[in-house]
Amino acid sequence: MKSNPKKYFAAHIDLFEKIDVSSIERAINLVETKFETGKKIITCGNGGSATTSSHMITDWNKMVTLATGKKFNGYSLVDNVGLITAYANDISYSKVFSGQLKSILDKEDLLIVLSGSGNSENIIEALRFANDLGSDTLAVVGFDGGEAKRLAKYCIHVPSFDMQLCEDIHLMINHMVMKKLCGLDIKN
């Protein structure tokens, strides 16, 4: 298959029309509230979603703190390879995120999970743990949203079965949150 940039961009434009923008606005406001009240914001995901999870916390910790002078209390559960592999090897890969949450998540903190399918066992375990603790949960998902869409208290659903389009939009959401928290305008 030949590369077709125009078709790729057109697919995004079509997808933008299908996304519930109010869910993105609610999520941005949720992250902003957690930041302003000093709660922890914790992200996780697998594969490409793991790198987006890490990218979110990198952008938010650095840029928000620089822009506001306030501490951003953000953590990504994918950034400690030793801890991930310890849970995966000694307990189960399904516990790599919920196991970490047991030592850092508090009631009223925010867990953000990123997933294409919304059905990864470790994501589901993390959502269940956070919900049981009384934390807020946000699923940023694609495909049909999977179990994560049903479990999370808040959800941004990118209704596409094209993983790359989903990942592109998920990363855009990261940047929208950062711009809002930093008070930055969108430039053309």
Salt bridges, closest charged atoms under 4 A:
ASP20 OD2 - ARG26 NH2 3.75
GLU32 OE1 - LYS180 NZ 3.80
ASP59 OD2 - HIS55 NE2 3.02
ASP59 OD2 - HIS175 NE2 3.32
ASP106 OD2 - LYS40 NZ 2.57
GLU108 OE1 - LYS39 NZ 3.69
ASP109 OD2 - LYS40 NZ 3.13
GLU125 OE1 - LYS95 NZ 2.91
ASP136 OD2 - LYS34 NZ 2.71
GLU147 OE1 - ARG150 NE 3.46
ASP168 OD2 - HIS12 NE2 2.82
